Amino acid sequence: MASFVNVGFGNVVNSEKIVSMVSTEAAPVRRLIQNARDEGRAVDATCGRKTKTAVILESGHVVLSALTTDTITSRCNQMESDSSLI
C-alpha cells in the first residue's frame, strides 16, 4: 500500500517513489530544476516560498518543497518506524 509524506502546505508525495531529496543550493541542482521546468516535469509545492529541497521521483518528476531535506527525511523515517509497530 502506498504511503505518503507531507512535503509542506498539505502537499504529499508517495514515499515509495522517491529516489532522492537534495538541497537546492548547488548550481547543478538548480540546473536540474530548470530543465525539469522547461520539460514540464517540475511540480511546485512551495506555495510561493523559497525552494529548499528538490524531491526527485522515479518518474523523473521533480517536486519542489519549501521544507528542508532534514525535515522531509525525518517525516519519512517517522512513517517507517510507525508502520513497523503495526
C-alpha positions, 0 to 999 in steps of 0.5 A: 500500500502506498504511503505518503509524506507531507512535503509542506502546505498539505502537499504529499508525495508517495514515499515509495517513489522517491529516489532522492531529496537534495538541497537546492543550493548547488548550481547543478541542482538548480540546473536540474530544476530548470530543465525539469521546468522547461520539460514540464516535469517540475511540480511546485509545492512551495506555495510561493516560498523559497525552494529548499529541497528538490524531491526527485521521483522515479518518474523523473518528476521533480517536486519542489518543497519549501521544507528542508531535506532534514525535515522531509527525511525525518517525516519519512523515517517517522512513517517507517518506524510507525508502520513497523509497530503495526 
